[in-house]
Amino acid sequence: MKSAVKSLICLGALGALPSCSPPPIVISVERAAGGTVLVFSQNWGLFTRNRPPCIDRIFVLRDKTYDYDNPVWAIEPEREVQCLDIARVTLGKVPQGWKETAPLKVKRGDVYTILVLGIGLGTLEGARL
């Protein structure tokens, strides 16, 4: 009986621990005076609020194609690093510390998929840019 209770307590404690997988990266699109802004956040759980995710690559793809070889826009860090914290980027404007790997070919009003890779993964399908 005592070992069964101990086992249940241990299982309960393990269930309370966060998973080893990173949480998804949340992507939203905002309109601003300077253009279309891609906004990123990630919720790491109970003791932290949403914070900027560490991202390695940002792709804008034709909607639902996931054709990484032909993105309509893509950027990545300039240096060889695992990833960089980034909360937002204006579409077509390369932030400091990043480089463009595919030039912007977005048509206003068309629908796209936004994909970000880093510590976690985020996708937003059906984004009107």
C-alpha positions in Angstrom: 0.0 0.0 0.0 2.7 2.4 0.9 4.7 1.8 -2.3 1.5 2.4 -4.3 1.0 5.8 -2.6 4.6 6.7 -3.2 4.3 5.7 -6.9 1.2 7.9 -7.2 2.9 10.8 -5.6 5.9 10.4 -7.9 3.7 10.2 -11.0 1.8 13.3 -9.9 5.1 15.2 -9.4 6.4 14.1 -12.8 3.1 15.2 -14.4 3.5 18.7 -12.9 6.9 19.2 -14.5 7.0 20.9 -17.9 7.6 18.9 -21.0 11.0 18.7 -22.7 9.6 20.0 -25.9 9.6 23.8 -26.4 6.2 25.5 -26.6 5.0 26.6 -30.0 5.9 30.0 -31.3 2.8 32.2 -31.8 2.7 34.4 -34.9 0.4 37.3 -35.6 0.2 39.9 -38.3 -0.3 43.6 -37.6 -0.7 46.6 -39.9 1.4 49.6 -39.0 2.4 52.9 -40.6 5.7 51.4 -41.6 4.2 48.3 -43.2 3.1 44.8 -42.3 4.6 43.6 -39.0 5.1 39.9 -38.1 4.9 39.5 -34.3 6.3 36.5 -32.4 5.8 35.3 -28.9 6.2 32.1 -26.9 4.7 31.1 -23.6 7.0 29.0 -21.5 4.5 28.2 -18.8 3.4 29.0 -15.3 6.3 31.1 -14.1 7.0 33.2 -17.2 4.8 35.4 -19.4 4.9 35.4 -23.2 8.4 36.4 -24.3 10.2 36.9 -27.6 11.2 33.5 -29.0 14.7 32.5 -30.1 14.4 32.1 -33.9 16.8 30.8 -36.4 14.8 31.2 -39.6 11.7 33.1 -40.8 10.0 32.0 -44.0 7.1 33.5 -45.9 5.7 30.8 -48.2 2.9 30.6 -50.7 0.0 29.5 -48.7 0.1 25.8 -47.5 2.9 24.9 -50.0 5.7 24.6 -47.4 8.1 25.0 -50.4 11.3 26.0 -48.5 13.3 26.1 -51.7 11.1 28.9 -53.1 10.0 31.2 -50.3 8.5 34.6 -51.1 10.7 36.0 -48.3 13.2 34.5 -45.9 15.7 35.8 -43.3 18.2 34.2 -40.9 20.9 35.4 -38.5 24.0 36.8 -40.1 26.3 34.9 -37.8 26.6 31.2 -37.0 24.4 31.1 -33.9 21.7 28.7 -32.7 19.1 31.5 -32.8 18.4 35.1 -31.9 15.6 36.5 -29.7 13.2 38.5 -31.9 9.7 39.8 -31.0 8.7 41.5 -34.3 9.9 42.2 -37.9 8.5 44.4 -40.5 7.9 42.5 -43.7 10.7 43.2 -46.2 12.9 45.0 -43.7 15.9 43.0 -42.5 16.6 43.6 -38.8 20.1 44.2 -37.5 22.0 41.0 -37.0 19.9 39.2 -39.7 20.4 38.6 -43.4 18.0 38.1 -46.3 18.2 34.7 -47.9 15.3 35.2 -50.3 14.2 38.7 -51.5 10.6 39.9 -50.9 8.2 38.8 -53.6 4.9 39.2 -51.7 1.8 40.5 -53.5 -0.4 42.7 -51.3 -3.6 40.9 -50.5 -2.5 37.4 -51.4 -2.6 34.6 -48.8 0.7 33.2 -47.4 2.0 30.8 -44.7 4.5 32.2 -42.3 6.9 29.6 -40.8 9.5 30.3 -38.0 12.1 27.8 -36.8 14.2 28.1 -33.7 13.7 26.8 -30.2 10.2 25.8 -31.0 8.3 26.0 -34.2 5.5 28.3 -35.4 3.2 28.4 -38.4 0.5 30.8 -39.4 -1.5 29.6 -42.5 -3.9 31.9 -44.3 -2.0 35.1 -43.5 -3.1 38.0 -45.7 -0.1 40.2 -46.3 
